[in-house]
């Protein structure tokens, strides 16, 4: 690592010794910025400022369950960097949410938003509330309580939250309704991922999964490969995984795996459109477990999650392309080696930082194409930006228009990352290319605006 970057990272560790996820995200970026810092030493103070969020908001969220029981959760919003636009990033409702996790996500979001080319800064938020097993009424009461504090910190020109794990269209609707009531103002652009009936955008639910596959397609093309006839492993079974699966099918590939926190399924015959529709109903409407897939379809194996979270047999399946779409650090070095040994050619992150640093090293040392999430899963926030544009214009673009804009953004992100890696002496290294390309735009804006 560049000596100045090492100094800054050591300071991060000393300042936040109990935040491993945040440290990991900082390290992943800092260890790649050396070539950019050698070319632009004036950006060293910028890097140091980037490792500290502009603002962290924490608050309690009291709510009442259907039986009258009272509960309290923690709510957060990390407004990390607003140099190139209003803070933009999702809300995550999950028991694992804490300040370290959200700081890592917000830090990643800065670079991801920069890469889209849209005027959006980076932020993230959420709560340790678990929506699983809760009734619609309980989720509504929680969301309303959450927004009763958050509303004073957001706005369409200040901070625009969206969805993330545990926050889908249902939650965004409840959050928006309370925001509108508190503000006494229909400010459609304050939240993205809204329903179509009140300011949402076509393609937004599909965007992260579609964008992931568009990026992977461009990456494969650099080696003369494509999704046509390719076998693909996908982890997760939520929004990103579902629509990544759909787009893989569109491009002629065969998805064979999906998972949730309880375990994973392997369908050697392939998850076709009929089966995918069944999964979407299972997860989005019935809110069931992926194990039910194996009970419903023939020839499918289901494997329970192991007590050791670092063990996930899903990645032992021999495939051509792997798309981890579940959660951070789900794919470790041993599993990466399994993919290599099985003949995998490319890995593209659909989740945020799903591959451990050791796994990434295995991929790169063995010549696999590897796309970091800040580049390959930027389609979600890119389409959120397009939703903001439509809200400002008070119009809706057609499905085809939004999909074309999304595809163009992902093609341009790939081109930018690919060419930046080559320009700084690391051809084919998308991690370095994406990090430096995202950083340079932010650094230029921060330098121009003074020490703030």
TIPA-440339 format. One line per 3 residues: for each residue x, y, z of C-alpha. Coordinates in nm, 3 decimals, always signed. Layout:
N
X:Y:Z; ...
REM end
This chain:
452
+0.000:+0.000:+0.000; +0.113:+0.357:-0.067; +0.278:+0.492:+0.249
+0.034:+0.784:+0.281; -0.262:+0.553:+0.234; -0.120:+0.322:+0.502
-0.089:+0.617:+0.740; -0.450:+0.714:+0.678; -0.572:+0.356:+0.720
-0.383:+0.319:+1.048; -0.564:+0.630:+1.168; -0.901:+0.479:+1.069
-0.825:+0.165:+1.269; -0.709:+0.364:+1.572; -1.017:+0.584:+1.560
-1.272:+0.306:+1.501; -1.114:-0.016:+1.635; -1.454:-0.180:+1.686
-1.579:-0.131:+1.328; -1.443:-0.419:+1.117; -1.681:-0.375:+0.823
-1.594:-0.007:+0.791; -1.222:-0.082:+0.819; -1.255:-0.345:+0.546
-1.431:-0.102:+0.311; -1.167:+0.166:+0.371; -0.881:-0.079:+0.321
-1.029:-0.209:-0.004; -1.027:+0.144:-0.147; -0.710:+0.285:+0.010
-0.488:+0.000:-0.101; -0.583:+0.071:-0.466; -0.543:+0.451:-0.473
-0.163:+0.456:-0.487; -0.139:+0.522:-0.864; -0.391:+0.808:-0.837
-0.209:+0.962:-0.539; +0.127:+0.944:-0.720; -0.033:+1.136:-1.008
-0.224:+1.376:-0.779; -0.044:+1.419:-0.443; -0.267:+1.719:-0.375
-0.550:+1.469:-0.312; -0.390:+1.316:-0.001; -0.584:+1.543:+0.241
-0.900:+1.461:+0.044; -0.851:+1.089:+0.113; -0.816:+1.159:+0.485
-1.143:+1.355:+0.487; -1.316:+1.082:+0.287; -1.247:+0.835:+0.566
-1.467:+1.035:+0.804; -1.840:+1.083:+0.738; -1.979:+1.434:+0.734
-2.261:+1.345:+0.971; -2.394:+1.046:+1.168; -2.749:+1.058:+1.301
-2.867:+0.798:+1.555; -3.209:+0.784:+1.718; -3.444:+0.548:+1.900
-3.747:+0.399:+1.726; -4.023:+0.293:+1.969; -4.314:+0.093:+1.831
-4.602:-0.127:+1.946; -4.671:-0.479:+1.818; -5.014:-0.625:+1.741
-5.043:-0.763:+2.092; -4.980:-0.426:+2.255; -4.618:-0.504:+2.348
-4.375:-0.214:+2.336; -4.039:-0.236:+2.158; -3.749:-0.005:+2.084
-3.495:-0.026:+1.802; -3.207:+0.191:+1.693; -3.237:+0.408:+1.383
-2.945:+0.552:+1.187; -2.867:+0.779:+0.895; -2.509:+0.827:+0.775
-2.478:+1.138:+0.557; -2.131:+1.053:+0.437; -2.033:+1.286:+0.154
-2.232:+1.548:-0.035; -1.960:+1.690:-0.263; -2.128:+1.601:-0.592
-2.495:+1.604:-0.495; -2.750:+1.535:-0.221; -2.678:+1.233:-0.002
-2.820:+0.923:-0.170; -2.837:+0.567:-0.044; -3.069:+0.303:+0.090
-3.222:+0.215:+0.424; -3.154:-0.135:+0.560; -3.381:-0.302:+0.818
-3.196:-0.606:+0.953; -3.081:-0.733:+1.295; -2.714:-0.699:+1.189
-2.741:-0.324:+1.131; -2.500:-0.118:+1.337; -2.284:+0.189:+1.286
-1.993:-0.008:+1.135; -2.211:-0.178:+0.875; -2.382:+0.145:+0.774
-2.056:+0.340:+0.758; -1.912:+0.075:+0.527; -2.221:+0.087:+0.307
-2.223:+0.468:+0.299; -1.851:+0.480:+0.218; -1.904:+0.239:-0.072
-2.204:+0.445:-0.184; -1.991:+0.756:-0.240; -1.785:+0.583:-0.510
-2.079:+0.393:-0.656; -2.283:+0.712:-0.700; -1.985:+0.890:-0.849
-1.943:+0.616:-1.108; -2.303:+0.654:-1.231; -2.221:+1.002:-1.362
-2.531:+1.139:-1.187; -2.518:+1.424:-0.931; -2.556:+1.217:-0.614
-2.351:+1.212:-0.295; -2.324:+0.910:-0.066; -2.529:+0.808:+0.236
-2.689:+0.508:+0.403; -2.922:+0.436:+0.693; -3.150:+0.188:+0.857
-3.231:+0.005:+1.176; -3.170:-0.321:+1.363; -3.545:-0.389:+1.325
-3.624:-0.724:+1.161; -3.932:-0.712:+0.934; -3.935:-1.091:+0.898
-4.231:-1.244:+1.078; -4.394:-0.906:+1.138; -4.745:-0.824:+1.022
-4.810:-0.541:+0.776; -4.955:-0.339:+1.063; -4.645:-0.387:+1.276
-4.417:-0.289:+0.987; -4.634:+0.016:+0.923; -4.616:+0.131:+1.285
-4.239:+0.082:+1.289; -4.189:+0.274:+0.964; -4.407:+0.558:+1.086
-4.210:+0.582:+1.412; -3.881:+0.566:+1.218; -3.986:+0.849:+0.989
-4.105:+1.066:+1.279; -3.736:+1.122:+1.355; -3.578:+1.082:+1.011
-3.800:+1.337:+0.833; -3.619:+1.637:+0.980; -3.287:+1.520:+0.831
-3.389:+1.445:+0.468; -3.524:+1.627:+0.162; -3.511:+1.608:-0.217
-3.216:+1.853:-0.227; -3.055:+1.728:+0.096; -3.075:+1.351:+0.143
-3.279:+1.099:-0.058; -3.311:+0.751:+0.101; -3.417:+0.440:-0.089
-3.462:+0.071:-0.009; -3.204:-0.192:+0.078; -3.222:-0.529:+0.259
-3.553:-0.547:+0.448; -3.689:-0.230:+0.287; -3.899:-0.287:-0.023
-4.198:-0.119:-0.180; -4.418:-0.182:+0.126; -4.176:-0.011:+0.364
-4.103:+0.279:+0.127; -4.477:+0.340:+0.096; -4.528:+0.357:+0.471
-4.222:+0.582:+0.512; -4.334:+0.817:+0.237; -4.688:+0.841:+0.374
-4.562:+0.953:+0.715; -4.310:+1.196:+0.560; -4.588:+1.356:+0.354
-4.809:+1.391:+0.661; -4.532:+1.545:+0.874; -4.419:+1.785:+0.602
-4.768:+1.865:+0.475; -4.608:+1.861:+0.132; -4.606:+1.611:-0.156
-4.229:+1.604:-0.205; -4.209:+1.300:-0.432; -3.831:+1.317:-0.480
-3.748:+1.265:-0.111; -3.760:+0.883:-0.136; -3.697:+0.650:-0.428
-3.830:+0.302:-0.487; -4.185:+0.435:-0.454; -4.493:+0.271:-0.601
-4.588:+0.374:-0.954; -4.909:+0.535:-0.829; -4.724:+0.800:-0.628
-4.406:+0.892:-0.815; -4.216:+0.568:-0.865; -4.021:+0.471:-1.174
-4.059:+0.176:-1.404; -3.757:-0.060:-1.391; -3.662:+0.057:-1.039
-3.741:-0.281:-0.876; -3.545:-0.458:-1.149; -3.260:-0.209:-1.172
-2.989:-0.356:-0.947; -3.027:-0.707:-1.085; -3.057:-0.592:-1.447
-2.764:-0.354:-1.409; -2.549:-0.628:-1.256; -2.602:-0.851:-1.557
-2.549:-0.564:-1.804; -2.211:-0.497:-1.639; -2.118:-0.864:-1.634
-2.213:-0.891:-2.003; -1.974:-0.606:-2.088; -1.701:-0.764:-1.876
-1.742:-1.103:-2.045; -1.732:-0.938:-2.387; -1.377:-0.815:-2.325
-1.273:-1.183:-2.336; -1.500:-1.279:-2.625; -1.750:-1.451:-2.394
-2.124:-1.403:-2.328; -2.412:-1.534:-2.117; -2.545:-1.742:-2.407
-2.539:-2.101:-2.287; -2.357:-2.010:-1.964; -2.439:-2.177:-1.632
-2.479:-1.916:-1.358; -2.484:-1.939:-0.978; -2.679:-1.671:-0.792
-2.694:-1.629:-0.415; -2.986:-1.463:-0.244; -3.349:-1.474:-0.349
-3.457:-1.116:-0.286; -3.499:-0.829:-0.525; -3.146:-0.826:-0.669
-3.120:-1.202:-0.713; -3.466:-1.231:-0.868; -3.406:-0.976:-1.141
-3.048:-1.082:-1.202; -3.194:-1.426:-1.267; -3.451:-1.277:-1.506
-3.192:-1.085:-1.707; -2.960:-1.388:-1.724; -3.251:-1.576:-1.880
-3.305:-1.287:-2.123; -2.943:-1.318:-2.236; -2.956:-1.695:-2.283
-2.794:-1.809:-1.959; -2.903:-2.083:-1.717; -2.929:-1.986:-1.347
-2.899:-2.293:-1.125; -2.883:-2.170:-0.762; -3.059:-1.934:-0.521
-3.048:-1.899:-0.143; -3.175:-1.727:+0.169; -3.057:-1.717:+0.529
-3.191:-2.067:+0.592; -3.008:-2.245:+0.308; -2.969:-2.281:-0.069
-3.110:-2.475:-0.361; -2.940:-2.626:-0.665; -3.157:-2.689:-0.970
-2.939:-2.856:-1.238; -3.220:-2.819:-1.493; -3.209:-2.444:-1.448
-3.438:-2.188:-1.288; -3.657:-2.104:-1.587; -3.917:-1.827:-1.611
-4.196:-2.037:-1.463; -3.981:-2.135:-1.166; -3.860:-1.777:-1.120
-4.220:-1.652:-1.112; -4.287:-1.909:-0.840; -3.986:-1.783:-0.640
-4.105:-1.423:-0.676; -4.446:-1.516:-0.541; -4.286:-1.716:-0.259
-4.058:-1.432:-0.151; -4.255:-1.119:-0.235; -4.607:-1.226:-0.147
-4.604:-1.537:+0.073; -4.269:-1.440:+0.235; -4.169:-1.807:+0.255
-3.831:-1.985:+0.266; -3.631:-2.103:-0.035; -3.647:-2.460:+0.101
-4.006:-2.474:-0.030; -3.866:-2.460:-0.385; -3.710:-2.804:-0.341
-4.042:-2.941:-0.213; -4.228:-2.799:-0.513; -3.997:-2.885:-0.805
-3.841:-3.221:-0.895; -3.469:-3.284:-0.918; -3.373:-3.002:-0.684
-3.139:-3.034:-0.386; -3.171:-2.813:-0.079; -2.889:-2.764:+0.170
-2.935:-2.595:+0.507; -2.704:-2.312:+0.605; -2.413:-2.433:+0.817
-2.359:-2.312:+1.177; -2.029:-2.164:+1.056; -2.138:-1.869:+0.837
-1.812:-1.890:+0.641; -1.919:-2.224:+0.492; -2.158:-2.199:+0.198
-2.165:-2.496:-0.035; -2.352:-2.297:-0.298; -2.018:-2.184:-0.442
-1.902:-2.545:-0.489; -2.144:-2.584:-0.781; -1.955:-2.580:-1.113
-2.062:-2.274:-1.311; -1.934:-2.033:-1.575; -2.041:-1.713:-1.398
-2.107:-1.639:-1.029; -2.328:-1.355:-0.906; -2.322:-1.317:-0.524
-2.635:-1.116:-0.444; -2.705:-1.185:-0.075; -2.501:-0.988:+0.179
-2.151:-0.875:+0.276; -1.867:-1.126:+0.320; -2.075:-1.422:+0.210
-1.802:-1.565:-0.016; -1.464:-1.648:+0.137; -1.126:-1.759:-0.002
-1.198:-2.132:+0.016; -1.525:-2.084:-0.170; -1.351:-1.860:-0.424
-1.103:-2.142:-0.485; -1.397:-2.380:-0.536; -1.528:-2.152:-0.810
-1.182:-2.137:-0.969; -1.144:-2.515:-0.955; -1.490:-2.555:-1.106
-1.394:-2.352:-1.415; -1.574:-2.028:-1.333; -1.472:-1.742:-1.566
-1.629:-1.436:-1.406; -1.765:-1.310:-1.074; -1.972:-0.992:-1.043
-2.093:-0.862:-0.708; -2.465:-0.798:-0.685; -2.458:-0.733:-0.310
-2.238:-0.481:-0.132; -1.893:-0.632:-0.061; -2.013:-0.996:-0.068
-1.661:-1.125:-0.139; -1.400:-1.113:+0.134; -1.064:-0.949:+0.048
-0.906:-1.295:+0.048; -1.167:-1.419:-0.201; -1.101:-1.124:-0.432
-0.729:-1.203:-0.417; -0.799:-1.563:-0.521; -1.005:-1.446:-0.819
-0.745:-1.196:-0.934; -0.450:-1.431:-0.886; -0.624:-1.692:-1.100
-0.717:-1.456:-1.381; -1.094:-1.451:-1.329; -1.288:-1.146:-1.435
-1.401:-0.980:-1.112; -1.640:-0.685:-1.079; -1.664:-0.503:-0.742
-2.011:-0.410:-0.622; -1.950:-0.036:-0.637; -1.939:-0.078:-1.016
-2.149:-0.384:-1.095; -2.443:-0.321:-0.861; -2.468:+0.054:-0.926
-2.779:+0.004:-1.141; -3.012:+0.037:-0.844; -2.894:+0.378:-0.734
-2.858:+0.487:-1.096; -3.227:+0.421:-1.155; -3.306:+0.588:-0.823
-3.134:+0.892:-0.973; -3.353:+0.856:-1.281; -3.658:+0.839:-1.053
-3.547:+1.163:-0.889; -3.519:+1.323:-1.234; -3.870:+1.213:-1.326
-4.005:+1.349:-0.996; -3.839:+1.685:-1.061; -3.982:+1.696:-1.414
-4.323:+1.569:-1.294; -4.343:+1.301:-1.561; -4.287:+0.929:-1.607
-4.065:+0.772:-1.871; -4.167:+0.448:-2.038; -4.024:+0.113:-1.933
-3.815:+0.104:-2.249; -3.677:+0.455:-2.191; -3.569:+0.381:-1.834
-3.418:+0.044:-1.927; -3.222:+0.203:-2.212; -3.090:+0.474:-1.979
-2.996:+0.212:-1.719; -2.817:+0.000:-1.977; -2.626:+0.302:-2.108
-2.519:+0.397:-1.754; -2.391:+0.045:-1.684; -2.206:+0.032:-2.017
-2.044:+0.367:-1.935; -1.950:+0.253:-1.581; -1.781:-0.052:-1.730
-1.602:+0.159:-1.991; -1.485:+0.408:-1.728; -1.358:+0.140:-1.489
-1.194:-0.060:-1.768; -1.017:+0.240:-1.923; -0.913:+0.387:-1.586
-0.751:+0.059:-1.483; -0.560:+0.055:-1.811; -0.459:+0.423:-1.781
-0.314:+0.370:-1.434; -0.118:+0.060:-1.530; -0.349:-0.222:-1.413
-0.535:-0.345:-1.723; -0.833:-0.568:-1.647; -0.835:-0.485:-1.275
-1.188:-0.356:-1.221; -1.131:-0.299:-0.849; -0.855:-0.047:-0.913
-1.036:+0.099:-1.214; -1.367:+0.153:-1.031; -1.207:+0.288:-0.713
-0.984:+0.539:-0.891; -1.250:+0.648:-1.141; -1.502:+0.709:-0.863
-1.245:+0.878:-0.640; -1.113:+1.126:-0.899; -1.452:+1.285:-0.957
-1.520:+1.322:-0.584; -1.169:+1.452:-0.512; -1.193:+1.716:-0.783
-1.525:+1.840:-0.646; -1.401:+1.845:-0.284; -1.082:+2.031:-0.376
-1.278:+2.291:-0.571; -1.517:+2.356:-0.281; -1.249:+2.419:-0.017
-1.184:+2.255:+0.318; -1.535:+2.169:+0.443
REM end
